[in-house]
Amino acid sequence: MSQSLSLMYVHLVFHIGNKSVSIQPTDSARLYSYISGILKEKECFPVRIGGMPDHVHILFVLSKNIALADLVREVKRSSTTWLKTNTYYKNFKWQTGYGAFSTSVAAYQRVIRYIDNQAIHHQKKSFKEEYLQILRESGVEYNEDYLWND
């Protein structure tokens, strides 16, 4: 083939560190915009970013020119540095790990709705319950002993 083509939708989820301050609701839109800029800089197309004060959901198209782990590392590093310019976030950190799940073209609208309705989901279930459900539904094997340690 003379051309490399790909279209990979990724639903990325990560949580703040156990001893971190939460993301203030007044700062979340700016944080999501900042993360969107990081994705674009890395040739990834942000579809939807949302979350709660303790975690973020990102749906994006992964560029064929970057490894997922490298992208996640850059998103977390850069957004942490940016947040720490505000003294409230001087002790901010993201958890060490993350969850990344492929999403089909046919199903990505469902993921958009899911991200948009985070506040509704979390009236009924915690992040831990939500994350375990995503892992089960995605068929990801995991050891719960390692999920919640930073």
C-alpha positions in Angstrom: 0.0 0.0 0.0 1.2 3.5 -0.8 -0.8 5.1 2.0 -1.4 4.4 5.7 -4.9 4.9 6.7 -6.7 4.4 10.0 -9.8 5.4 12.0 -9.7 4.3 15.6 -12.1 5.8 18.1 -10.8 5.5 21.7 -12.7 6.1 24.9 -10.1 7.1 27.4 -10.9 7.2 31.2 -8.6 8.3 34.0 -9.0 9.4 37.6 -7.3 11.9 39.8 -4.7 10.5 42.3 -5.9 9.3 45.6 -4.6 12.3 47.5 -5.2 14.9 44.8 -7.5 17.8 45.0 -10.6 17.5 42.8 -11.2 19.4 39.6 -13.4 22.4 40.4 -16.6 22.6 38.3 -15.6 26.2 37.3 -12.3 24.9 35.9 -13.6 21.8 34.0 -14.5 23.4 30.7 -11.1 25.1 30.5 -9.4 21.9 31.4 -11.3 20.0 28.7 -10.4 22.7 26.2 -6.8 22.4 27.1 -6.8 18.6 26.7 -8.5 19.1 23.4 -5.6 21.3 22.3 -3.1 18.6 23.3 -4.9 16.0 21.3 -5.0 18.3 18.2 -1.3 19.0 18.6 -0.7 15.3 18.5 -2.9 14.9 15.3 -5.7 13.3 17.3 -9.2 14.4 16.8 -11.2 15.1 20.0 -14.8 14.1 19.7 -16.0 14.6 23.3 -14.4 15.4 26.6 -16.3 15.4 29.9 -16.3 14.0 33.4 -16.7 14.7 37.0 -14.5 16.4 39.6 -12.6 13.2 40.2 -12.2 11.8 36.6 -12.3 12.5 32.9 -13.7 10.7 29.9 -12.3 11.5 26.5 -13.5 10.2 23.2 -11.1 10.8 20.3 -9.8 9.5 17.1 -6.2 8.2 17.6 -3.7 9.4 15.1 -1.8 6.8 13.2 1.4 8.7 14.1 1.4 8.2 17.9 1.2 5.3 20.3 -1.7 5.4 22.7 0.6 5.2 25.8 2.7 8.1 24.6 -0.4 10.2 24.0 -2.0 9.5 27.4 1.4 10.3 29.1 1.5 13.6 27.3 -2.2 14.5 28.0 -1.7 13.8 31.7 1.7 15.5 32.0 0.7 18.6 30.1 -2.7 19.0 31.8 -1.1 18.5 35.3 1.5 21.2 34.5 -1.2 23.5 33.3 -3.5 23.0 36.3 -0.6 23.6 38.7 -0.3 27.2 37.4 -3.3 27.7 39.7 -2.3 27.5 43.4 -5.4 25.5 44.2 -4.0 22.7 42.2 -0.4 22.7 43.6 -0.9 19.1 44.8 -2.8 17.9 41.8 -2.0 14.6 40.1 -3.7 12.1 37.9 -3.7 8.4 38.9 -0.9 6.4 37.4 -3.0 4.2 35.2 -5.9 4.7 32.7 -8.5 2.7 30.8 -8.6 2.9 27.0 -11.4 1.2 25.1 -11.9 0.9 21.3 -15.2 2.1 20.1 -16.7 1.3 16.7 -18.0 4.0 14.3 -21.5 2.6 14.8 -21.3 2.9 18.6 -19.4 6.2 19.1 -22.7 8.2 19.4 -23.6 6.1 22.4 -20.3 7.0 24.0 -20.9 10.7 23.3 -24.2 10.5 25.1 -22.6 8.5 27.9 -19.9 11.2 28.4 -22.5 14.0 28.2 -24.6 12.4 30.9 -21.9 11.8 33.5 -23.7 13.8 36.2 -26.8 11.6 35.8 -24.8 8.4 35.9 -23.0 9.5 39.1 -26.2 10.1 40.9 -26.6 6.4 41.0 -23.1 4.9 40.9 -19.6 5.8 42.0 -16.6 6.1 39.7 -15.4 2.7 40.9 -18.7 1.1 40.0 -18.8 2.9 36.7 -15.2 1.9 35.8 -15.7 -1.8 36.8 -18.8 -1.9 34.6 -16.9 -0.4 31.6 -14.1 -3.0 32.1 -16.6 -5.9 32.3 -18.6 -4.6 29.2 -15.4 -4.2 27.3 -14.2 -7.7 28.2 -11.0 -6.4 29.8 -9.4 -8.7 32.3 -8.1 -7.0 35.4 -6.9 -7.5 39.0 -8.9 -5.3 41.3 -6.0 -5.2 43.8 -4.1 -3.0 41.3 -6.9 -0.7 40.1 -7.1 1.7 43.0 -3.5 2.1 44.0 -1.5 5.1 43.0 
